[in-house]
Amino acid sequence: PEAIAQVAKLRESRGGEEPVLRVGVRAGGCSGMSYVMEFEDASKVDAKDTEIKYDGFRVVVDPKSLMFVYGMTLNYSDALIGGGFQFSNPNADSTCGCGQSFGA
């Protein structure tokens, strides 16, 4: 619920047309792969992307990232230390201390 509330705030601050939330992974980070989460215009969604509608949001994932984020949950904390978005990924063999990258 905290993550949904924070994403909703970010979406509202963006204004304009209703954006989609793209979630995925890319090579890099201290553990090998890092998470990517950003808003983009709906016109940029590719036919190969997987779209998930969740609690009023359109979430899209590219085909290469899908197997790495399947089953992942997202949380948010506003704590001064360790706050921000936290990814909990059952597919990760290892994670870094910041929680923004993982190895699979």
C-alpha positions in Angstrom: 0.0 0.0 0.0 2.9 2.4 0.7 4.4 1.9 -2.7 1.1 2.4 -4.4 0.5 5.6 -2.6 4.0 6.9 -3.5 3.7 5.9 -7.1 0.3 7.7 -7.2 1.9 10.9 -5.9 4.7 10.7 -8.5 2.1 10.1 -11.3 0.0 13.1 -10.2 3.1 15.3 -10.1 3.9 14.4 -13.6 0.6 15.8 -14.9 -0.5 15.4 -18.5 -1.9 12.3 -20.0 -2.2 9.1 -17.9 1.3 7.5 -18.1 2.2 3.9 -17.7 4.7 2.6 -15.2 7.5 0.6 -16.8 9.3 -1.9 -14.5 12.3 -3.9 -15.6 15.9 -4.7 -15.2 19.1 -3.8 -17.0 22.7 -4.9 -16.7 24.7 -3.0 -14.1 24.7 -2.3 -10.4 26.9 -3.8 -7.8 25.2 -7.3 -7.9 25.0 -7.6 -11.7 21.5 -6.3 -12.6 19.7 -3.2 -11.5 16.0 -2.4 -11.3 14.4 0.2 -13.6 11.1 1.9 -12.8 9.9 4.9 -14.7 6.8 6.5 -16.1 6.4 6.7 -19.9 3.8 7.7 -22.4 1.3 5.0 -23.3 2.3 5.5 -27.0 5.7 3.9 -26.2 4.3 0.6 -25.1 5.4 -2.1 -27.5 3.1 -4.9 -28.6 5.7 -7.4 -27.1 5.5 -5.8 -23.6 3.4 -7.5 -20.9 0.8 -5.2 -19.4 -0.6 -5.7 -15.9 -3.4 -3.6 -14.6 -3.1 -3.2 -10.9 -5.0 -0.9 -8.6 -5.6 1.8 -11.2 -2.2 1.6 -12.7 -1.0 0.2 -16.0 2.3 -1.5 -15.4 4.4 -2.7 -18.4 7.4 -5.1 -18.5 9.5 -5.8 -21.5 10.0 -9.5 -22.5 13.6 -9.7 -21.4 12.9 -8.3 -17.9 9.7 -10.4 -17.3 11.5 -13.5 -16.1 13.6 -11.5 -13.6 10.7 -9.5 -12.1 8.1 -12.3 -12.0 6.8 -12.6 -8.4 8.6 -9.4 -7.3 6.9 -7.1 -4.8 7.5 -3.5 -4.3 7.3 -1.6 -1.1 8.1 2.0 0.0 9.4 3.5 3.2 10.0 7.1 4.1 12.6 6.3 6.7 15.6 8.6 6.8 18.0 5.6 6.6 17.1 2.9 4.1 14.0 4.7 2.8 12.7 4.7 -0.7 11.4 1.9 -2.9 12.4 -1.6 -1.9 12.3 -4.5 -4.3 11.7 -8.0 -2.9 12.5 -10.5 -5.6 12.2 -14.3 -5.1 14.3 -14.8 -8.3 17.4 -13.1 -6.9 20.3 -15.3 -5.8 22.0 -12.3 -4.2 21.2 -8.7 -3.6 23.3 -5.6 -2.7 23.1 -3.6 0.5 21.1 -0.8 -1.1 18.5 -3.3 -2.5 18.6 -1.6 -6.0 20.5 -4.4 -7.7 20.6 -8.2 -7.7 22.2 -11.3 -9.1 20.2 -14.2 -10.6 
